[in-house]
């Protein structure tokens, strides 16, 4: 009788490489936009011959689609279907809806929820401002966590060594006002830890100041809520009111979490 061979690590890893390439392709187009087969091959360092079959398969399954010329590839409708299913099924976002509605009603400004993903924060939910002048942003947008109030609020809940790991030595400016010195960013996050909320002024969007607090639905907190306000509307004690509203909501969420843990 011939014994069956145990699959080697290389054999097991073989199919994963194809899956990784498919995911890399989705990430690349999501981050840097559509491209032709040649452009995507260059951007991803994948041979054109290997990429051709991958593009054909993903287009047939709806993950990708082409422009009218059939030569430029972009994300397909199935990417939206899966993204929507993620948002609908996420338990934190389900719990955050009432919190977002409360803050949006009180402030009448743009409200975001974001989640830490590596050194970035991704917008996972949004409530629009009632005012015509508002911050232009979208669910799914990814920004460096250390340059946003959302990311800074989350990092402020972490031990100092973890903060150091998430703030790079070299920081690329998103706007002329972005803080690009690592020590200065860490000092800002330290202050957020002391005060319980984080602030970012025109560092990710010109003309807008954002205030953020961590949402302690879990420990450690990986989600945060922010209010984005055009600086022109921050007068007459409005900034203090927004901060007080956020701190009140944060305290309420913390109590809810602690009570749920006791049960």
C-alpha positions as CSV (number, residue, x, y, z in Angstrom):
1,X,0.0,0.0,0.0
2,X,1.3,3.5,-0.9
3,X,1.0,6.1,1.7
4,X,-0.5,9.5,0.7
5,X,2.0,12.2,0.8
6,X,1.4,15.0,3.3
7,X,1.1,18.3,1.4
8,X,4.2,20.4,1.7
9,X,4.1,24.0,2.8
10,X,4.9,25.0,-0.8
11,X,1.9,22.9,-2.1
12,X,-0.4,24.4,0.4
13,X,0.8,27.9,-0.3
14,X,0.4,27.6,-4.1
15,X,-3.3,28.5,-4.4
16,X,-2.9,31.3,-1.9
17,X,-0.5,33.1,-4.2
18,X,-3.3,33.4,-6.8
19,X,-5.8,34.6,-4.1
20,X,-3.2,37.1,-2.9
21,X,-2.8,38.5,-6.4
22,X,-6.5,39.0,-6.8
23,X,-6.7,40.8,-3.5
24,X,-3.7,42.9,-4.3
25,X,-5.4,43.9,-7.6
26,X,-8.5,45.0,-5.8
27,X,-6.5,47.0,-3.3
28,X,-4.4,48.6,-6.0
29,X,-7.3,49.8,-8.0
30,X,-9.2,51.0,-4.9
31,X,-6.2,53.0,-3.7
32,X,-4.7,54.3,-7.0
33,X,-7.5,54.1,-9.5
34,X,-8.3,52.2,-12.7
35,X,-5.6,51.1,-15.2
36,X,-4.9,49.2,-18.4
37,X,-3.5,45.7,-18.2
38,X,0.0,47.1,-18.9
39,X,-0.4,49.8,-16.2
40,X,-1.6,47.4,-13.6
41,X,1.1,44.9,-14.5
42,X,3.7,47.6,-13.9
43,X,2.1,48.9,-10.7
44,X,1.8,45.4,-9.2
45,X,4.9,43.9,-10.7
46,X,2.9,41.0,-12.1
47,X,3.7,39.6,-15.5
48,X,1.2,40.5,-18.2
49,X,0.6,36.9,-19.1
50,X,-0.3,36.0,-15.5
51,X,-2.4,39.2,-15.1
52,X,-4.4,38.6,-18.2
53,X,-6.2,35.5,-16.9
54,X,-6.7,37.1,-13.5
55,X,-8.4,40.2,-15.1
56,X,-10.6,38.0,-17.3
57,X,-11.8,35.9,-14.4
58,X,-12.4,38.9,-12.0
59,X,-14.3,40.8,-14.7
60,X,-16.5,37.7,-15.5
61,X,-17.3,37.5,-11.8
62,X,-18.2,41.2,-11.5
63,X,-15.3,42.1,-9.2
64,X,-13.9,44.3,-12.0
65,X,-15.4,46.0,-15.0
66,X,-14.0,47.8,-18.0
67,X,-14.6,51.2,-19.6
68,X,-16.4,51.4,-23.0
69,X,-13.1,50.7,-24.8
70,X,-12.7,47.5,-22.9
71,X,-9.1,48.3,-22.1
72,X,-9.2,50.1,-18.7
73,X,-10.1,48.1,-15.6
74,X,-11.9,49.5,-12.6
75,X,-13.8,48.1,-9.6
76,X,-17.0,46.2,-10.5
77,X,-20.4,46.1,-9.0
78,X,-19.7,43.0,-7.0
79,X,-17.1,45.0,-5.0
80,X,-20.0,47.3,-3.9
81,X,-22.2,44.4,-3.0
82,X,-19.6,42.9,-0.7
83,X,-18.7,46.2,0.8
84,X,-22.4,46.9,1.6
85,X,-22.8,43.5,3.2
86,X,-19.8,44.2,5.4
87,X,-21.2,47.6,6.5
88,X,-24.7,46.0,7.1
89,X,-23.3,43.1,9.2
90,X,-20.7,44.9,11.3
91,X,-21.8,44.9,15.0
92,X,-19.9,48.0,15.9
93,X,-21.5,50.1,13.2
94,X,-24.9,48.8,14.2
95,X,-24.3,50.1,17.7
96,X,-22.7,53.3,16.5
97,X,-25.8,54.4,14.4
98,X,-27.7,55.8,17.4
99,X,-24.6,57.6,18.6
100,X,-23.9,59.1,15.2
101,X,-27.6,60.3,14.9
102,X,-27.4,61.8,18.4
103,X,-24.2,63.8,17.7
104,X,-25.4,64.8,14.2
105,X,-28.7,66.1,15.6
106,X,-26.9,68.1,18.3
107,X,-24.1,69.6,16.2
108,X,-25.8,69.7,12.8
109,X,-22.3,69.0,11.4
110,X,-20.7,66.2,9.4
111,X,-20.1,63.1,11.6
112,X,-17.8,60.2,10.8
113,X,-17.0,56.9,12.3
114,X,-13.7,55.4,11.4
115,X,-11.7,52.2,12.1
116,X,-8.0,51.8,12.5
117,X,-6.5,49.5,9.9
118,X,-2.7,49.3,10.3
119,X,-1.4,52.8,10.3
120,X,-4.5,54.2,8.5
121,X,-8.0,55.0,9.5
122,X,-10.9,54.1,7.2
123,X,-14.2,55.9,7.2
124,X,-16.9,53.3,7.8
125,X,-20.0,55.6,8.3
126,X,-21.0,59.1,7.8
127,X,-23.8,61.6,8.6
128,X,-24.0,64.7,6.4
129,X,-24.1,68.2,7.8
130,X,-27.4,70.2,7.4
131,X,-25.4,73.1,6.1
132,X,-24.6,73.7,2.4
133,X,-20.9,74.2,3.2
134,X,-19.6,70.8,4.4
135,X,-16.6,68.4,4.3
136,X,-16.4,66.3,1.2
137,X,-15.6,62.7,2.3
138,X,-16.8,59.2,1.5
139,X,-17.3,55.9,3.3
140,X,-14.3,53.8,2.4
141,X,-11.8,56.7,2.3
142,X,-8.4,55.8,3.8
143,X,-6.2,58.4,5.5
144,X,-3.1,58.2,7.7
145,X,-4.4,57.7,11.2
146,X,-1.8,60.1,12.7
147,X,-3.1,63.0,10.6
148,X,-6.8,62.7,11.5
149,X,-8.7,63.3,14.7
150,X,-10.3,59.8,14.3
151,X,-6.9,58.1,14.3
152,X,-5.4,60.2,17.0
153,X,-8.3,59.5,19.3
154,X,-7.9,55.8,18.8
155,X,-4.1,55.9,19.3
156,X,-4.6,58.1,22.4
157,X,-6.1,55.0,24.1
158,X,-3.1,52.9,23.3
159,X,0.1,52.4,25.3
160,X,2.9,54.8,24.2
161,X,5.0,52.1,22.5
162,X,2.1,51.2,20.2
163,X,1.7,54.9,19.3
164,X,5.4,55.1,18.3
165,X,4.9,52.1,16.0
166,X,2.0,53.7,14.2
167,X,3.6,57.1,13.6
168,X,6.3,56.8,10.9
169,X,9.6,58.7,11.1
170,X,8.9,60.3,7.7
171,X,5.4,61.9,7.4
172,X,4.1,63.0,4.0
173,X,2.0,66.2,4.2
174,X,-1.6,65.9,3.1
175,X,-2.0,69.7,3.2
176,X,0.3,72.7,4.0
177,X,-0.9,72.4,7.6
178,X,-0.1,68.7,8.2
179,X,2.2,68.1,11.2
180,X,5.1,66.2,9.7
181,X,7.4,66.0,12.7
182,X,7.0,62.6,14.5
183,X,7.7,64.0,18.0
184,X,5.2,66.7,17.4
185,X,2.5,64.3,16.3
186,X,3.2,62.0,19.4
187,X,2.9,65.1,21.6
188,X,-0.5,65.9,20.1
189,X,-1.6,62.3,20.7
190,X,-0.3,62.5,24.3
191,X,-2.5,65.6,24.8
192,X,-5.5,63.7,23.3
193,X,-4.9,61.0,25.9
194,X,-5.0,63.6,28.7
195,X,-8.0,65.5,27.5
196,X,-10.0,62.5,26.2
197,X,-10.5,63.8,22.7
198,X,-8.3,64.6,19.7
199,X,-8.2,67.6,17.4
200,X,-6.9,68.1,13.8
201,X,-7.1,71.5,12.1
202,X,-6.7,71.6,8.3
203,X,-4.2,68.7,8.4
204,X,-6.3,66.4,6.2
205,X,-8.7,68.9,4.6
206,X,-8.2,72.6,4.1
207,X,-10.6,74.9,5.9
208,X,-11.9,72.1,8.2
209,X,-11.3,71.3,11.8
210,X,-12.1,67.9,13.2
211,X,-12.7,66.7,16.7
212,X,-12.6,63.0,17.6
213,X,-13.2,60.6,20.4
214,X,-12.6,56.9,20.7
215,X,-15.7,54.6,20.8
216,X,-14.9,52.0,23.5
217,X,-17.3,49.4,22.2
218,X,-14.3,47.0,22.6
219,X,-11.0,46.9,24.4
220,X,-8.7,48.1,22.9
221,X,-10.8,50.6,21.0
222,X,-10.3,50.4,17.3
223,X,-13.2,52.7,16.3
224,X,-13.7,56.5,16.7
225,X,-16.3,59.1,16.0
226,X,-15.5,62.6,14.8
227,X,-17.2,65.9,14.0
228,X,-15.9,67.9,11.0
229,X,-16.6,71.6,10.9
230,X,-15.6,74.4,8.5
231,X,-13.5,76.7,10.6
232,X,-15.6,79.6,9.5
233,X,-18.5,78.2,11.6
234,X,-16.4,77.8,14.8
235,X,-17.4,80.9,16.8
236,X,-19.5,81.8,19.8
237,X,-18.4,78.8,21.9
238,X,-19.3,76.3,19.2
239,X,-16.0,74.5,19.5
240,X,-16.5,73.9,23.3
241,X,-20.1,72.7,22.6
242,X,-18.9,70.1,20.1
243,X,-16.2,68.8,22.4
244,X,-18.6,68.5,25.3
245,X,-21.1,66.6,23.1
246,X,-18.4,64.2,22.0
247,X,-17.1,63.6,25.6
248,X,-20.6,63.0,26.8
249,X,-21.2,60.4,24.1
250,X,-17.9,58.8,24.8
251,X,-18.7,58.4,28.5
252,X,-22.1,57.0,27.7
253,X,-20.6,54.4,25.3
254,X,-18.0,53.4,27.9
255,X,-20.8,52.8,30.5
256,X,-22.7,50.7,28.0
257,X,-19.6,48.6,27.3
258,X,-18.8,48.1,30.9
259,X,-22.4,47.1,31.7
260,X,-22.4,44.6,28.9
261,X,-19.1,43.1,30.1
262,X,-20.6,42.6,33.6
263,X,-23.5,40.7,32.2
